[in-house]
Amino acid sequence: MGICEVLTTPRSPWRNPYAERFIGSLRRECLDHIIVFNEASLRRIVKTYFEYYERSRTHLALAKDAPESRAIQPPALGTVVGLPQVGGLHHRYERRAA
């Protein structure tokens, strides 16, 4: 099939496009807007951003779906409610019964 394994250099995210894309998104969408006080707060912020990135953030490569897919909610379920994520920096919108 002509498939070859390509090894990237350890600790070189610029050689790994997937890591580079995530790190760039993390910096642009999160860390550029938040003040980090210490290592514990950085870990907490990155953890919440990663949960947002996997569960709520849309990706063009996935036809504007999140990696952890969720069901389409018809209008009959109720009004649209915004749920804050990443400390209110981003929001996830769902339908909730009134």
N, C-alpha and C positions, 0 to 999 in steps of 0.2 A: 504494500500500500504506500510505501515511501514515507512513512511517518517516522520522524526522528525526535528524540527527546532533547529539549534545549534547556540547559541548566543556567540559572542566573547566579550571579555573584552574591554571596551572603551579605546582608546589610547594605544592599544596593537597590533601593526601590525604583530608581530611575531606569533600571534594566528590566523591571517587571511591570508591564503595563497595567495589570489589575491592581497591584499595590499602589502604583503611581496615581491611578484614577481615584481610588478610595481616599488616599492621603490628600489629594488635591481637593476633592469634594469636602472632606472633613475640615480642611483649612478654610476654604471659601465660604461654606455654608454654616459653619459653626464657630471655629476658633477665632475668626476675624471679628466676631460680634460679641464675644464673651471674655470677661476678665478671669484669668485663671490665677488662683491664690497660692496653691501648692500642689504637690503630686497627687494627693487624695482627691482634690476637686477635679484635676485633669482626668484622672481615671474614671470618676463618676460621670463627667461630661462626655468622654469618649464612649463609655458604655451606653449611655442613653442615646447618643447620636447613632451608634451602631444598631441599636434596637429600632430606631426610627428608619435608618437606611435599609434594613432588611424587611421591615413589616409595613411601612407606610410610604416611603419615597418611591415615586414612579421612575421607571427606567425605560428609555427609548428602545433599547435592545430587547425588552420584554413586552413590546407593544403597549407601553405606558401602564404596565402592571408592576407590582412589587415582587421581589423574589419569593416572599411567602404570600402566595395569592390569597385573595379574599373574595367572597361572593358579591355579586352585584346586588345592590339594594334598591328595590322598586320604590316609587313614590308613595305607595300605599303604607309603607312602614312608618311614616311620620315625617316630621320636619328635619332639616339638616342641622346638626349640632357640631360645632368645632371643638375638638379635644386637644388641648395644648400638649406638646411634646418638646423634649429637649429644653425644659425650663421655660416654655412659652415661646421659644424662638421659631418653632415650626408647629403646624397644626395638622391633625387628621380629621377628616370630615366623615361623619356617619349619620345615618337616619335613625331617629329615636321617636318613639311614640310620645305624643304630647300628654 
